[in-house]
Amino acid sequence: MRGSVLVIAAAVLLTVASAMFAQTDVVVIGQWEDKVGTSWTQHIRIVRKGTTIIRESKFDDGSVNHATLTEVAPGPNERRRFKNPRSNFGQAYAIDSRGNLDIFDNEGFVREARRM
C-alpha cells in the first residue's frame, strides 16, 4: 500500500512539473514604459509564445490590450522591428540600439518608450 501511494505521489508531481515547464514557453523580448505627457502611461511588453510574437500593453486604468506582431527586417540603428499586420494605421515597433522601443504609424515616428 505504501509503495503504491509513493508511485501515485510521484506521478502527480511529474504531471505538475510537466505542466509548469510547458508554460515556460514564453520568451520576453523586451519591456518598456511609454509615458504620454502627464496624462497616461502604458507598459509595453513584447513576448514570443512558441512561434507567435505578442505585444501586451497595460494601462494606468488597469486595462490590457494585446496584438499579434510580425517580425520584419530592421532598419538602420535598429536591433529588431515588428509590425501589426491587422493595424489600419501602420502600427509598428522598433527596438533601437539603446534598447528603447520606437513606436511608428503610417506617418512615421510617433514617440519612444523607455526600456524597463
Secondary structure as UniProt FT lines:
FT   HELIX           2..22
FT   TURN            23..24
FT   STRAND          26..36
FT   TURN            37..39
FT   STRAND          40..49
FT   TURN            50..51
FT   STRAND          52..59
FT   TURN            60..61
FT   STRAND          64..72
FT   TURN            76..77
FT   STRAND          78..83
FT   TURN            85..86
FT   TURN            88..89
FT   STRAND          92..96
FT   TURN            97..98
FT   STRAND          101..105
FT   TURN            106..107
FT   STRAND          108..115
//
